Each structure stands twice: as C-alpha cells, then as structure tokens.
C-alpha cells in the first residue's frame, strides 16, 4: 500500500488545487463583477502552474533570471494559500454582515497582504529557544546549540548564516550540532558563503539532510570539512563526556515510507547495529528527520536531535505536519530516549512563517 502513497497524495493535491482555482475565480467574479471570467481563468491557473514549474525545476539554478523566477514562484505559493483562506474567512463573515461585494473583495486582498508580509518578516526573525534536558552520566552542564534547516539558497546566504553564528557565539556554547538541510540550492554553494562557520567559538558537527542531497551533498561536505566542521556519515565520535552518533538521512526501516530518503538504501534499523556504540555512555544521536526513535532507544540513545519538519512552517500546514510526524516540534520522551525536534531557522518554498518560528535551540544538558 505504501508504494501508492505518492500517487494518492498527488491526486488529492491536484484536486484541491483545481477546486481552489474554481473557487477563487467565482468569488472574484462576484467581488468585482467581472463579466468576462476568462480573464480570471487567465490569472489563477497560470499562477498555480508557476508555483510548480517555477520552483521545482529551478531550485538548483544559478542563473539570475532563473533565481528571480524561483523566488517569485515561491512567494506566490504562500500568497495564494492565504488568498484562498482569506476569501474563505470573508465568506464566513458575509453570513453575518451585509456589505457591498467590493468591500469583501478588498478585505480579502488586504488580509492576504498583511498575513503574507507578516509571515515573511517573521521568517527572518531568528529566535533563541532554550531547553533544559537531564542526561544520565554527565558530571557537569554541557551547552549545545542545535541548528537545523538553515536552507541557504535563493533567499538566504552568507549574511543570514552570519546572523546565526553571531547569535550562537553570544550563548557561549560548548558545541554546535547541525542536523541537515544546510543548503536549499546551488546558487550560494560556495566556500565564501560558509565562511561565517569559521567564526564559531566551539566545535561543529554536521549530518546531511534531504535538501543537501538535492543541492550536491558531496560538495557541501567537502566545503564543510575544509571549513573545520566535523562531518559525520553513519559513524560514532566523542565530545567531552558525550558519545555522538551521526547518521546520513535514512528511512527508519524497510517497512517505512519516506519520500525524502533513499527507498533502496540502508536504514536506521540496520545501520545502528554496525556502529561501535558503547552502551551506558551518555549518547546523542544526530539525524535529519525524527524517524526510527525505537531503534535509537534500543541502542541506548539518551537524546535524539532532529529537524526536517519546520514545525509545519505555515498555518494551517502545521496541523497537517502534526499528523504526518509523530514528533513535529519540541521535546518528547520515548521510553527514556528524549527527542528534540527543531522547527528550523530557515524556510522551504515560501519564505514565510505563520504560526511557527525560526529558531536556533540552546540545549542545556544537565546531569541527572
């Protein structure tokens, strides 16, 4: 059944898009008394097509024009989402009020603009989330900065990374863990864009994410190593009193469906037994997505750090993300293995955050 999930999802998604186009066309026809509906059908469907053919094929373009089309298309995604929701809200309000159609139409447009602009501004507001976690076996506090989903690409580059580094250094941390999706495209994939990482005052450990794979993961890892970052690829290392397991982006097991991980490759279930893991030593596992925690628990992992979900990034998508992921954001406990899922500091697709935040996470690991 799981092999049909992409087809089922695609059919449902396309059906929703077609319905949204028809809905917007009819409502704007009523709002502004546009007699020729062909004009509206010449606006909304092309915008929908642009959202896909402008984003997916151009995600790795390094051409200036291609980058502009990508950014316009990605912003359009968010704007159209909130246009549909704003029109729906106006329709509900219309049940209890009696204004002219134009008032409702302009109200929907203004509301869309406010939410979209607010979402863009919010996505650039980097917040420091603090979380205390008790860990067995450590003798003193270890301050960890957990970074995830920075998404350097068309919208974000060196300056954004510099802000993250500056905020990290101000927290006086002992170690930095980056759990994937450092990049979101090749346009800013250069050593110069990664230069701010050399200013971090503590050791840095990195594991890959699915977008790093799309962007050129071997080049990313090469640059990171030259920058002084420790890249972990299905291996174990040690920092202070911590044992650190770093995994590539893997499916949980052969029965799990994950459209972002290699369907024929290794899994968390079969990789962990091959590693030289010392049971009983305080252990932190780094993996991009919050999958396979039962296998981490089986191997004595105390803390599992992940990202990938963005916390859903946008309202109401964040509620869908809650259904898709057992652990969507924040701290949870699975039979003694604690898992913290970061909402991430960057964005994918629309450079917006509505109902979520762009966070870097200061974890204060305390002796239990």
Helices and strands as residue ranges (DSSP letters): G 2-4, H 5-32, H 37-41, H 44-53, H 64-94, H 101-123, E 126-135, E 142-147, H 158-170, E 175-179, H 191-194, G 195-199, E 203-207, H 210-215, H 217-227, E 230-231, E 235-239, E 242-246, H 268-272, E 283-289, H 293-298, E 303-307, G 310-312, H 317-324, E 330-334, E 337-341, E 358-367
